[in-house]
Amino acid sequence: ISIETIRDLHRIQGSKYVQSDIGDSYQEAKTYLEQERKVLFSGTTCQIAGLKAFLNKEYENLYTIDVVCHGVPSPAVFDEYVGFLEDKNKGKVTRLSFRDKRNGWRDYVFSVKFDNGREYINNRLDDLYMRGFLHDYYLRPSCFCCKHKGINRISDITLGDLWGVDKICLDLDDDKGTSLVIISSKKAKQLFEEVTG
């Protein structure tokens, strides 16, 4: 999806451990770019590669962010699991969090709210979907040989969790999560300096 206001930021926040649907996002980004609007496009590294192949040229007003990716599970597996939870809880899912931090960043849980007021909460190591994801049971086969992962990033900025922050700087370790930011282009460095002041 595309958003244009801070008010809509919540729509794109949070970890999503399932393959997303690009839909017409590439075309929409191209339209905005050709209107000389600034575009910040985020996704997995392969989605950024797909965008660049689709555009087939560089745009100075395009900024790309990829997320450190574990690999993406099949949407069919996710849809089947959501259906299972809805049947079991006799309600429709209204909110789902793959990384609910109510117990902290390290001990995050999988949580789901239903339209009947019920809530499902389970430790990531005990939840069936998360356990399968963390053990790579239903990742896309292409993810195992992804040519876009590694140190040399094709995006301007890479974001991820800074696992091991406790070994680097204890002052940053508040168990709420510390972000890793990798800057890979001059324009991203300039943008980053502008927003961090």
N, C-alpha and C positions, 0 to 999 in steps of 0.2 A: 504494500500500500504506500501511498505517498501522504505526507502530512505537511502542513505549512505553518502551524502555530504551536507554541509551547503547550497550549491547552491539550493538544492531541498527542503529546509526547508519550503518554502512558500506553498508547496503542502499539508502540514498537519496542517497549522496554521488556526486559526479562528474557531469560534463556528459553529457547524453543527447540526441544530435542526431537524434531521431526522435519522432514524435507518441506520447504516452503514452496508455494506456487508462485512463480514469477509473473504469470498472467501477462498483462500488457505493460509491466513496469519498465521494460527496456524502451518501448516505443514512447511511453510517457516521459521518461528521462530525456530522450532525444528531442522531443517536442519542446520541452523546457529549455534545453541547451541551445537549440536553434533560435529560441526567443531571447537568448542571451541572459537567461536567469541562471543563478548559481544553483547547482544541484549537488547534494551530498547523498551518495548512493551507498547503502550498506548491505552486506550479505556475506555469504561464505566466499572463499577465495575462488571457487569454480564459478560462482555467480558473477563475480567481478570480471573474471576472464570472459564469461559469456557476454556481459555488457560491452566490454571493449571490442570483442569480435563483432558484435551487432553494430556498434557505432562506426567501426572501421576507420576512425580518425581520432586524434587527440583534441580535447576541448579544454581550454584554460579555465573555464568556469565549472568543470566537473571535478569533484573531490570524491574519492572512493575510500570506503572503510571495509576491511574484511575482519571477521571474527575468527579467533583461533578455533579451529573446527575439529571435533572428535570424529566426525563422519555423520551422515544423516540416515536415520531409519526410514523405512518405507511408510508413506502415509496410510497405506492399507492396513498395516499392523496397528498404527496409532488409532485409526478410525474403529477398528475392531475392538481395541481395548476400551475406548471411550464408550462404545455400545455396551460392552460388558459391564462397565461401571454404572451406566445409566440403568440397565436392567436390574442390577444388584441393589441400587439405591432408589429405584422407582422414581426417577426424576431426570430432567435434562440438565446437562452441564451448563453452568452460567459463568464459571471462572475456573481456570486450571493453572496451577503453578508448578513447573518442573523443579524449581529451586526456591521453595518457600523458606525464608530465613528466620522463621519464628524461634527456632532453636539455635540460631547462629549460622554463620557462613560455612563452617566446616561440617556441621551436623544438619545440613538442610534436609527438608522433607518434600515429598510429592503431595500436593494438596489439590482437592477438587471441591467446588461448591456446586450445589444443585438447586434447581428452581423450587424445590419443596422444603428448602431450609436445611437439608442434610449436608454434612461435610465429611469428606473422606480425607484422612491424613495418614501417611505411612512413610516410614524411613526409606530413603532411596535404596538401601540395600535389601529391603524386604518387599518393596512394591514390585510387582511382576514386570511392568513395562520398564521401569528404571533399571532393574536388575539385568534385563535383557539388553538394554541400551549400553550399560556400563561394561557388559561382557561381549559387546559387538555381535550379538546374535542376529540382528536384522538390519545391519548397516548395508547400504548400497554396495554391491561388489566393486564399483568404480572407486569407492572411498579407500579401499585397501591399497590401491595403486595410484592415488591422486598425484598428478604431476604438478599441482599448484601449492602443495604444502611445503614447508621448509623455511629456511632463513630468507631466501630471496623472494620477497613479496611483490606482487604486481599492483597492489593497491597503494594509495598514498599513506594510509594509516591502518595499523593492525591493533585490535583490541582483544583483550582476554583477561582471565583471572590470573593474578600473580600468586600462583601456588608456591609455597616456600618463602613467603614474605617474612615469616618469623625467623628465618635464617639470615635474612638480608638486613632488616631494620625492624626491631621489635616495636618501635614507636608507631609504625604503620599497621601493626597487627592488632586490630580491634574486634576481630571475629565478625565483622560486618561485610568483609570482602574488600580487597585492594585490587585495583585495576592495573593491568599491564598495558602500556601504550608504546607502540613502535612507530616512529615516523620514518617514512621511506622516500619522501620527495621534498624538494625545496618549497613548493607551494603549501604542502602540508605543514612544514616547519613554520612557515610564516603564519598560517592559520592557527596553529597550536599556540604560538607566542601571542597572537592577538586575543585568544579566548582565555589564556591563563594569566595574561597581563603582566 
